[in-house]
Amino acid sequence: MEYCRLGNGPLEVSRLSFGTWLTVAGGIAHDQATRCIHAAMDQGITLFDTANEYGAGEAERTLGAALKAFPRDKFLIATKLFYPVGDEPDKGLSAAQIEKQLNRSLERLGVDVIDLYYCHRYDKETPLEETIKALDRAVQSGKVRAIGFSEWTGEQIDAAATVAGENGLIPFSASQPQYSMLWRKPEAKVFPSCARHGIGNVVFSPLAH
């Protein structure tokens, strides 16, 4: 397995990561999911990606339980927030929501720190500065190591970098766009914006679902 630095952030990650959207969230049985996670560890994969809404929290619980078999410094956990979890009505990237969902994800995963915390989508209802300040507090508190976003536009990425820079806040170090031979849209604006700001890309659905 090859490893690389993720953007200008603090994380060194495996070139391949293990996703949980269509598997650990309920697509396969619990024991099968655990075996897959353990097999990924055996092959040198260190980055495991999930989200609070996958399986209404079940993906986080299953992933956390499976990784208990390994020392905490041998793997990295990435999770996300934005969408409602199960039947809960609240969503978004407000400061209150970030604090609430972060603590819940930590509890479900059974860890003290999340290595990479993503904004699952862009929140047009919350001021960008509020979101980035709340994420900065999460890092300063020791509950998060690095922050990222998923499916943001080039313009949104540039705006976030400006807010972080002008306010002395923790910058984003990871982007998670959909990208494959059949979906190359990020090449136009997302990848160039990430390159300008030292943001690494962890693409999803590289085989186009």
Rosetta blueprint (number, residue, H / E / L):
1 M L
2 E L
3 Y E
4 C E
5 R E
6 L L
7 G L
8 N L
9 G L
10 P L
11 L L
12 E E
13 V E
14 S E
15 R L
16 L L
17 S E
18 F E
19 G E
20 T L
21 W L
22 L L
23 T L
24 V L
25 A L
26 G L
27 G L
28 I L
29 A L
30 H H
31 D H
32 Q H
33 A H
34 T H
35 R H
36 C H
37 I H
38 H H
39 A H
40 A H
41 M H
42 D H
43 Q L
44 G L
45 I L
46 T L
47 L E
48 F E
49 D E
50 T L
51 A L
52 N L
53 E L
54 Y H
55 G H
56 A H
57 G H
58 E H
59 A H
60 E H
61 R H
62 T H
63 L H
64 G H
65 A H
66 A H
67 L H
68 K L
69 A L
70 F L
71 P L
72 R H
73 D H
74 K H
75 F L
76 L E
77 I E
78 A E
79 T E
80 K E
81 L E
82 F L
83 Y L
84 P L
85 V L
86 G L
87 D L
88 E L
89 P L
90 D L
91 K L
92 G L
93 L L
94 S L
95 A H
96 A H
97 Q H
98 I H
99 E H
100 K H
101 Q H
102 L H
103 N H
104 R H
105 S H
106 L H
107 E H
108 R H
109 L H
110 G L
111 V L
112 D L
113 V L
114 I E
115 D E
116 L E
117 Y E
118 Y E
119 C E
120 H L
121 R L
122 Y L
123 D L
124 K L
125 E L
126 T L
127 P L
128 L H
129 E H
130 E H
131 T H
132 I H
133 K H
134 A H
135 L H
136 D H
137 R H
138 A H
139 V H
140 Q H
141 S L
142 G L
143 K L
144 V E
145 R E
146 A E
147 I E
148 G E
149 F E
150 S E
151 E L
152 W L
153 T L
154 G H
155 E H
156 Q H
157 I H
158 D H
159 A H
160 A H
161 A H
162 T H
163 V H
164 A H
165 G H
166 E H
167 N H
168 G L
169 L L
170 I L
171 P L
172 F L
173 S L
174 A E
175 S E
176 Q E
177 P L
178 Q E
179 Y L
180 S E
181 M L
182 L L
183 W E
184 R L
185 K H
186 P H
187 E H
188 A L
189 K L
190 V H
191 F H
192 P H
193 S H
194 C H
195 A H
196 R H
197 H H
198 G L
199 I L
200 G E
201 N E
202 V L
203 V L
204 F E
205 S L
206 P L
207 L L
208 A L
209 H L
